[in-house]
Amino acid sequence: LLAVFSIGVLIFFFHHVPRSILISNVVANIGGDLDRKMEYLFPQAIGEPASEVARREPEPEWMHAAFVQAEKAGYLESIDEAGLVETARTWDATFRLAYRPGDFVSAGQPLVWVVPAAVAEQMTGKVQDAFVWGNQRTPLQDIVFLFNELIEIAARALSPGINDPFTAMTCLDWLGNALVGLQNRTFPEAHRYDADGHLRVVTEPYTFAGFADIVFGRLRQYFAADRTAALHMLKVIADVGAGTEDPERRNVLAQHAGRLYAACTALIVIEEDRTALLSRYQTVLGILKSGDRQRRLSDRYGWLDALE
């Protein structure tokens, strides 16, 4: 019975391994992780949301601040946000974080700026304990890490040695799916307050424009040289923008569409390809500039069959 069971496990193993290393499955697994991490991290709060009274409080004079330095070099894996807020409240201080999770920090670099400066030395140990270090980037709190994994696969797929635009397009689909999840989400503010309404932590928050630049800005040079890939990027931009209610975010997407089209005209010389790109670019701009969400969605799916 054990021999039969072992043979069954071996057959399953031989079946499972080739499927697990298929590039489409690898990309889908990373995309699924990215989707779940988005739900976990956004909106991500540090302290309590600011009251209207707290919003009118001036920010400290950071030029007179002291700093807590990093005790060692490495990648910042995670930050204990609640611990930082509690430490700042205990000492009646305000912190300004110098790095985000995923950043590489050299030993001795300013890690946290502290006001008032007189209490910085006394709380050094507590502050340093709130930071977790590693030898490499991890997706624990570093959401950009998962973006970069898909971007790296897409960039390599479009390299001259591989020339696989469809794998790159699959990666962009999952990246676009992440942006769709963020299209109308409220991002955490830079200024975070404790339960009493006092400013405790100042961060460098993520923004929709920043994520859009990570996806479309970093991939533009690779997608612009391939007609099929460039058309697909314009499609993904339209997908993200069609449901986006914030006109500023749609304007960000329109700027990326314009930069992509400009790069395409410099790299693609066949006139028919340029005409197809211009037609899609103009359609995408029309969708992004419309103020009616229902019309944007209707227009987006109205031209799908004709252009795909």
Contacts in CASP RR format, 6 or more apart in sequence:
PFRMAT RR
TARGET T0000
AUTHOR 0000-0000-0000
METHOD contacts of the structure
MODEL  1
LLAVFSIGVLIFFFHHVPRSILISNVVANIGGDLDRKMEYLFPQAIGEPA
SEVARREPEPEWMHAAFVQAEKAGYLESIDEAGLVETARTWDATFRLAYR
PGDFVSAGQPLVWVVPAAVAEQMTGKVQDAFVWGNQRTPLQDIVFLFNEL
IEIAARALSPGINDPFTAMTCLDWLGNALVGLQNRTFPEAHRYDADGHLR
VVTEPYTFAGFADIVFGRLRQYFAADRTAALHMLKVIADVGAGTEDPERR
NVLAQHAGRLYAACTALIVIEEDRTALLSRYQTVLGILKSGDRQRRLSDR
YGWLDALE
19 25 0 8 1.000
20 26 0 8 1.000
23 153 0 8 1.000
23 167 0 8 1.000
23 170 0 8 1.000
24 167 0 8 1.000
24 170 0 8 1.000
26 153 0 8 1.000
27 150 0 8 1.000
27 153 0 8 1.000
27 167 0 8 1.000
27 170 0 8 1.000
27 171 0 8 1.000
27 174 0 8 1.000
28 174 0 8 1.000
30 146 0 8 1.000
30 149 0 8 1.000
30 150 0 8 1.000
30 153 0 8 1.000
30 174 0 8 1.000
31 146 0 8 1.000
31 150 0 8 1.000
31 174 0 8 1.000
31 177 0 8 1.000
31 178 0 8 1.000
32 174 0 8 1.000
33 139 0 8 1.000
33 146 0 8 1.000
34 143 0 8 1.000
34 146 0 8 1.000
34 147 0 8 1.000
34 150 0 8 1.000
34 174 0 8 1.000
34 175 0 8 1.000
34 178 0 8 1.000
35 174 0 8 1.000
35 177 0 8 1.000
35 178 0 8 1.000
37 139 0 8 1.000
37 143 0 8 1.000
37 146 0 8 1.000
38 143 0 8 1.000
38 178 0 8 1.000
38 181 0 8 1.000
38 182 0 8 1.000
41 141 0 8 1.000
41 143 0 8 1.000
42 182 0 8 1.000
42 185 0 8 1.000
42 187 0 8 1.000
42 188 0 8 1.000
42 206 0 8 1.000
43 185 0 8 1.000
43 186 0 8 1.000
43 187 0 8 1.000
43 188 0 8 1.000
44 81 0 8 1.000
44 188 0 8 1.000
45 81 0 8 1.000
45 188 0 8 1.000
45 192 0 8 1.000
46 81 0 8 1.000
46 84 0 8 1.000
46 85 0 8 1.000
46 188 0 8 1.000
46 192 0 8 1.000
46 201 0 8 1.000
46 203 0 8 1.000
47 81 0 8 1.000
47 82 0 8 1.000
47 85 0 8 1.000
47 192 0 8 1.000
47 193 0 8 1.000
47 194 0 8 1.000
47 195 0 8 1.000
47 200 0 8 1.000
47 201 0 8 1.000
48 192 0 8 1.000
48 193 0 8 1.000
48 194 0 8 1.000
48 195 0 8 1.000
48 197 0 8 1.000
49 189 0 8 1.000
49 193 0 8 1.000
50 189 0 8 1.000
50 191 0 8 1.000
50 192 0 8 1.000
50 193 0 8 1.000
50 197 0 8 1.000
51 193 0 8 1.000
51 197 0 8 1.000
53 197 0 8 1.000
54 193 0 8 1.000
54 197 0 8 1.000
54 198 0 8 1.000
54 199 0 8 1.000
55 191 0 8 1.000
57 198 0 8 1.000
57 199 0 8 1.000
59 191 0 8 1.000
59 199 0 8 1.000
59 202 0 8 1.000
60 94 0 8 1.000
60 115 0 8 1.000
60 199 0 8 1.000
61 115 0 8 1.000
62 96 0 8 1.000
62 113 0 8 1.000
62 115 0 8 1.000
64 115 0 8 1.000
64 117 0 8 1.000
65 96 0 8 1.000
65 113 0 8 1.000
65 114 0 8 1.000
65 115 0 8 1.000
65 117 0 8 1.000
65 120 0 8 1.000
66 113 0 8 1.000
66 114 0 8 1.000
66 117 0 8 1.000
66 118 0 8 1.000
66 120 0 8 1.000
66 121 0 8 1.000
67 98 0 8 1.000
67 110 0 8 1.000
67 111 0 8 1.000
67 112 0 8 1.000
67 113 0 8 1.000
67 114 0 8 1.000
67 120 0 8 1.000
68 110 0 8 1.000
68 111 0 8 1.000
68 112 0 8 1.000
68 114 0 8 1.000
68 120 0 8 1.000
68 123 0 8 1.000
68 124 0 8 1.000
68 125 0 8 1.000
68 127 0 8 1.000
68 128 0 8 1.000
69 107 0 8 1.000
69 108 0 8 1.000
69 109 0 8 1.000
69 110 0 8 1.000
69 111 0 8 1.000
70 105 0 8 1.000
70 106 0 8 1.000
70 107 0 8 1.000
70 108 0 8 1.000
70 109 0 8 1.000
70 110 0 8 1.000
70 111 0 8 1.000
70 128 0 8 1.000
70 131 0 8 1.000
71 107 0 8 1.000
71 108 0 8 1.000
71 128 0 8 1.000
72 107 0 8 1.000
72 133 0 8 1.000
73 104 0 8 1.000
73 105 0 8 1.000
73 106 0 8 1.000
73 107 0 8 1.000
74 104 0 8 1.000
74 105 0 8 1.000
74 106 0 8 1.000
74 133 0 8 1.000
74 134 0 8 1.000
74 135 0 8 1.000
75 102 0 8 1.000
75 103 0 8 1.000
75 104 0 8 1.000
75 105 0 8 1.000
75 133 0 8 1.000
75 134 0 8 1.000
75 135 0 8 1.000
75 136 0 8 1.000
75 137 0 8 1.000
75 138 0 8 1.000
76 99 0 8 1.000
76 100 0 8 1.000
76 101 0 8 1.000
76 102 0 8 1.000
76 103 0 8 1.000
76 104 0 8 1.000
76 105 0 8 1.000
76 131 0 8 1.000
76 132 0 8 1.000
76 133 0 8 1.000
76 142 0 8 1.000
77 101 0 8 1.000
77 102 0 8 1.000
77 132 0 8 1.000
77 133 0 8 1.000
77 134 0 8 1.000
77 137 0 8 1.000
77 138 0 8 1.000
77 140 0 8 1.000
77 141 0 8 1.000
77 142 0 8 1.000
78 101 0 8 1.000
78 131 0 8 1.000
78 132 0 8 1.000
78 140 0 8 1.000
78 141 0 8 1.000
79 97 0 8 1.000
79 101 0 8 1.000
79 130 0 8 1.000
79 131 0 8 1.000
79 132 0 8 1.000
79 141 0 8 1.000
80 129 0 8 1.000
80 130 0 8 1.000
80 131 0 8 1.000
80 132 0 8 1.000
81 130 0 8 1.000
81 192 0 8 1.000
81 201 0 8 1.000
83 130 0 8 1.000
84 95 0 8 1.000
84 112 0 8 1.000
84 127 0 8 1.000
84 130 0 8 1.000
84 200 0 8 1.000
84 201 0 8 1.000
85 192 0 8 1.000
85 194 0 8 1.000
85 200 0 8 1.000
85 201 0 8 1.000
87 93 0 8 1.000
87 95 0 8 1.000
87 123 0 8 1.000
87 126 0 8 1.000
87 127 0 8 1.000
87 130 0 8 1.000
88 94 0 8 1.000
88 95 0 8 1.000
88 194 0 8 1.000
88 200 0 8 1.000
88 201 0 8 1.000
89 194 0 8 1.000
89 196 0 8 1.000
89 198 0 8 1.000
89 200 0 8 1.000
91 119 0 8 1.000
91 122 0 8 1.000
91 123 0 8 1.000
92 119 0 8 1.000
92 198 0 8 1.000
93 114 0 8 1.000
93 115 0 8 1.000
93 116 0 8 1.000
93 119 0 8 1.000
93 120 0 8 1.000
93 123 0 8 1.000
93 200 0 8 1.000
94 114 0 8 1.000
94 115 0 8 1.000
94 199 0 8 1.000
94 200 0 8 1.000
94 201 0 8 1.000
94 202 0 8 1.000
95 112 0 8 1.000
95 113 0 8 1.000
95 114 0 8 1.000
95 127 0 8 1.000
95 200 0 8 1.000
95 201 0 8 1.000
95 202 0 8 1.000
96 112 0 8 1.000
96 113 0 8 1.000
96 115 0 8 1.000
96 201 0 8 1.000
96 202 0 8 1.000
96 203 0 8 1.000
97 111 0 8 1.000
97 112 0 8 1.000
97 201 0 8 1.000
97 202 0 8 1.000
97 203 0 8 1.000
97 204 0 8 1.000
98 109 0 8 1.000
98 110 0 8 1.000
98 111 0 8 1.000
98 112 0 8 1.000
98 113 0 8 1.000
99 105 0 8 1.000
99 111 0 8 1.000
100 142 0 8 1.000
100 203 0 8 1.000
100 204 0 8 1.000
101 140 0 8 1.000
101 141 0 8 1.000
101 142 0 8 1.000
102 137 0 8 1.000
102 141 0 8 1.000
102 142 0 8 1.000
102 144 0 8 1.000
102 145 0 8 1.000
105 111 0 8 1.000
105 133 0 8 1.000
111 127 0 8 1.000
111 128 0 8 1.000
111 131 0 8 1.000
112 127 0 8 1.000
114 120 0 8 1.000
114 123 0 8 1.000
114 127 0 8 1.000
132 140 0 8 1.000
137 145 0 8 1.000
137 148 0 8 1.000
138 145 0 8 1.000
139 145 0 8 1.000
139 146 0 8 1.000
143 206 0 8 1.000
144 214 0 8 1.000
147 175 0 8 1.000
147 178 0 8 1.000
147 211 0 8 1.000
147 214 0 8 1.000
147 215 0 8 1.000
148 214 0 8 1.000
150 171 0 8 1.000
150 174 0 8 1.000
150 175 0 8 1.000
151 171 0 8 1.000
151 175 0 8 1.000
151 214 0 8 1.000
151 215 0 8 1.000
151 218 0 8 1.000
151 219 0 8 1.000
153 167 0 8 1.000
153 168 0 8 1.000
153 171 0 8 1.000
154 167 0 8 1.000
154 168 0 8 1.000
154 171 0 8 1.000
154 172 0 8 1.000
154 175 0 8 1.000
154 219 0 8 1.000
154 222 0 8 1.000
155 168 0 8 1.000
155 218 0 8 1.000
155 219 0 8 1.000
155 222 0 8 1.000
156 162 0 8 1.000
157 164 0 8 1.000
157 165 0 8 1.000
157 167 0 8 1.000
157 168 0 8 1.000
157 171 0 8 1.000
158 164 0 8 1.000
158 165 0 8 1.000
158 168 0 8 1.000
158 222 0 8 1.000
158 223 0 8 1.000
158 225 0 8 1.000
158 226 0 8 1.000
158 229 0 8 1.000
159 222 0 8 1.000
165 226 0 8 1.000
165 228 0 8 1.000
165 229 0 8 1.000
165 232 0 8 1.000
168 219 0 8 1.000
168 222 0 8 1.000
168 223 0 8 1.000
168 226 0 8 1.000
168 229 0 8 1.000
169 228 0 8 1.000
169 229 0 8 1.000
169 232 0 8 1.000
172 215 0 8 1.000
172 219 0 8 1.000
172 223 0 8 1.000
172 229 0 8 1.000
172 232 0 8 1.000
172 233 0 8 1.000
172 236 0 8 1.000
173 236 0 8 1.000
175 215 0 8 1.000
175 219 0 8 1.000
175 236 0 8 1.000
176 215 0 8 1.000
176 236 0 8 1.000
176 239 0 8 1.000
176 240 0 8 1.000
178 211 0 8 1.000
178 215 0 8 1.000
179 208 0 8 1.000
179 211 0 8 1.000
179 212 0 8 1.000
179 215 0 8 1.000
179 240 0 8 1.000
180 239 0 8 1.000
180 240 0 8 1.000
180 243 0 8 1.000
182 208 0 8 1.000
182 211 0 8 1.000
183 208 0 8 1.000
183 240 0 8 1.000
183 241 0 8 1.000
183 243 0 8 1.000
183 244 0 8 1.000
183 245 0 8 1.000
183 249 0 8 1.000
184 243 0 8 1.000
184 244 0 8 1.000
184 245 0 8 1.000
184 246 0 8 1.000
187 205 0 8 1.000
187 206 0 8 1.000
187 207 0 8 1.000
187 208 0 8 1.000
188 203 0 8 1.000
188 205 0 8 1.000
188 206 0 8 1.000
189 205 0 8 1.000
190 202 0 8 1.000
190 203 0 8 1.000
190 204 0 8 1.000
190 205 0 8 1.000
191 199 0 8 1.000
191 201 0 8 1.000
191 202 0 8 1.000
192 199 0 8 1.000
192 200 0 8 1.000
192 201 0 8 1.000
192 202 0 8 1.000
192 203 0 8 1.000
193 199 0 8 1.000
193 200 0 8 1.000
194 200 0 8 1.000
208 246 0 8 1.000
208 249 0 8 1.000
208 252 0 8 1.000
209 249 0 8 1.000
209 252 0 8 1.000
212 240 0 8 1.000
212 249 0 8 1.000
212 252 0 8 1.000
212 253 0 8 1.000
212 256 0 8 1.000
213 256 0 8 1.000
216 233 0 8 1.000
216 237 0 8 1.000
216 253 0 8 1.000
216 256 0 8 1.000
216 259 0 8 1.000
216 260 0 8 1.000
217 256 0 8 1.000
217 259 0 8 1.000
219 233 0 8 1.000
220 233 0 8 1.000
220 256 0 8 1.000
220 259 0 8 1.000
220 260 0 8 1.000
220 263 0 8 1.000
221 263 0 8 1.000
222 229 0 8 1.000
223 229 0 8 1.000
223 230 0 8 1.000
223 232 0 8 1.000
223 233 0 8 1.000
223 260 0 8 1.000
224 230 0 8 1.000
224 260 0 8 1.000
224 263 0 8 1.000
224 264 0 8 1.000
224 266 0 8 1.000
224 267 0 8 1.000
224 268 0 8 1.000
225 267 0 8 1.000
225 268 0 8 1.000
227 264 0 8 1.000
227 268 0 8 1.000
227 270 0 8 1.000
227 273 0 8 1.000
227 276 0 8 1.000
227 277 0 8 1.000
230 260 0 8 1.000
230 264 0 8 1.000
230 268 0 8 1.000
230 277 0 8 1.000
231 276 0 8 1.000
231 277 0 8 1.000
231 280 0 8 1.000
231 307 0 8 1.000
233 260 0 8 1.000
234 257 0 8 1.000
234 260 0 8 1.000
234 261 0 8 1.000
234 277 0 8 1.000
234 280 0 8 1.000
234 281 0 8 1.000
234 284 0 8 1.000
235 280 0 8 1.000
235 307 0 8 1.000
235 308 0 8 1.000
237 253 0 8 1.000
237 256 0 8 1.000
237 257 0 8 1.000
237 260 0 8 1.000
237 284 0 8 1.000
237 288 0 8 1.000
238 283 0 8 1.000
238 284 0 8 1.000
238 287 0 8 1.000
238 288 0 8 1.000
238 300 0 8 1.000
239 300 0 8 1.000
240 253 0 8 1.000
241 249 0 8 1.000
241 250 0 8 1.000
241 253 0 8 1.000
241 287 0 8 1.000
241 288 0 8 1.000
241 296 0 8 1.000
242 287 0 8 1.000
242 293 0 8 1.000
242 296 0 8 1.000
242 297 0 8 1.000
242 299 0 8 1.000
242 300 0 8 1.000
243 293 0 8 1.000
243 296 0 8 1.000
243 297 0 8 1.000
244 250 0 8 1.000
244 253 0 8 1.000
245 293 0 8 1.000
247 291 0 8 1.000
250 288 0 8 1.000
250 289 0 8 1.000
251 288 0 8 1.000
253 288 0 8 1.000
254 284 0 8 1.000
254 285 0 8 1.000
254 288 0 8 1.000
254 289 0 8 1.000
257 281 0 8 1.000
257 284 0 8 1.000
257 285 0 8 1.000
257 288 0 8 1.000
258 281 0 8 1.000
258 285 0 8 1.000
260 281 0 8 1.000
261 277 0 8 1.000
261 278 0 8 1.000
261 281 0 8 1.000
264 274 0 8 1.000
264 277 0 8 1.000
265 274 0 8 1.000
265 277 0 8 1.000
268 274 0 8 1.000
268 277 0 8 1.000
276 307 0 8 1.000
279 307 0 8 1.000
280 307 0 8 1.000
283 299 0 8 1.000
283 303 0 8 1.000
283 307 0 8 1.000
286 299 0 8 1.000
287 296 0 8 1.000
287 299 0 8 1.000
287 300 0 8 1.000
288 296 0 8 1.000
290 296 0 8 1.000
290 299 0 8 1.000
END
